[in-house]
Amino acid sequence: MGVKRFLIVAIGAVVLSGTSVLAAELTLDDCINLALKNRESIIRARGAEDVARMGKWAALGAFLPNVNASYDYAHVDVNGVTGSSRGATLYAGIRIPDVVASVFDYSAASVDLAGARLDVIASEQDLIYAVKAAYYGYLADVQNVSILEEAVKRSEEQLKLIQSKFDLGSASKSDVLKQKVQYGNDRLELLKAQNGVSTAVSALAYTIGIDPRADWQFSTKYTVRAFDGSLDSAVAFGLTHQPGLLSLEKSLKSARIGYKTALTQYLPAIGVSASWSKDLPDHGPEVTTKSYGYGFSWNLFDGFRRESAVTRARVARNNALAGLANTRNKTVSDIKTAYLQINQLKEQKTVAEETVASATEDIKITQEKYNLGAATILDLLDAQVSLKRAEVSLIGVDFNLNLAIAILEKSMGKL
């Protein structure tokens, strides 16, 4: 057993036992594997696939004749004369129109099974995206805490510096009070960010289907992802791989088969049957009976029920066709929107990095000016806030980029 498989099995055992102590931090892959095992939506989708699989078997069984077997025993007493008899019967019968309809039913059941499998894949990809979104949100909150911790340290150091300058008479009481306010605000933002991490942990635990009350530990390692394909290649891939779209194609095929099945009601009903029976009385010879036969009937008028069924089947087919066209267009639109968002975020990331570099340099210059008396405390506070905002913005861009790539892959059916 590989190390990764062993870890997943160990994690699963912990989840089932309700224990909150883990041997290792959960990575993104661990979270995805747990979600695919635990979440209700996946269990339901896989259950629907099992039902569709049995539906295919049931459709296959419709090709076989109905077979009945019986055995009976009778004891007779007539005016004191007793006797008994035994008999066995075997019957098999099949209706020709049922066979024709069963061909369509089996084809529809096969298509439905393929569609159910695609629905499972679509549910899995929806869940994988939800896990990634929750995980990226958690990572962004963790990184935000780190930035705000540094901001609090800077504010505290500035407060000590300004307090010492005030003690020496080179800074005003107002400067000290303003920095105290900034220090307090930074600490409050840090507290909110820490609470945000706790909330993100609970949300992530819920998303992967584990108890949010437990003390789960999630890895904070991550890489900023990239997507280098063209828009045309992304659209082409999505139109041939997006499971939701492919499932609707199967639904359309099933609806077309359903329309053909409805038309079989206009066919004559032809039946073929055969039977064998044997009586074994106590007195007298054995009696063996064999029979076979056929017959047909034709439903000429049933109060427009056939016409109603055919109309419903035709409407269902047309609706499936329109739904497929709509979903195909939406898939293309979603891919294009996500692709353009990625390109925008790439440019935004460059700007955000330059802004951080600029804000870092600004705070150094403003600090020197303040020490020389060439800048006010407000200039220094503005520089501190600008740097903090620039660093937080860069974190947001990084994780928004990862999320946009996940959205694109989900739209393409590539998760």
Secondary structure, DSSP 8 states (H G I E B T S, - for coil): --HHHHHHHHHHHHHHHT----SS-B-HHHHHHHHHHH-HHHHHHHHHHHHHHHHHHHHHHTTS-EEEEEEEEEEEEETTEEEEEEEEEEEEEEEHHHHHHHHHHHHHHHHHHHHHHHHHHHHHHHHHHHHHHHHHHHHHHHHHHHHHHHHHHHHHHHHHHHHHHHHTTSS-HHHHHHHHHHHHHHHHHHHHHHHHHHHHHHHHHHHTTS-TTS---B------------HHHHHHHHHHH-HHHHHHHHHHHHHHHHHHHHHGGGS-EEEEEEEEEEEEESSS--EEEEEEEEEEE----STTHHHHHHHHHHHHHHHHHHHHHHHHHHHHHHHHHHHHHHHHHHHHHHHHHHHHHHHHHHHHHHHHHHHHTSS-HHHHHHHHHHHHHHHHHHHHHHHHHHHHHHHHHHHHT--
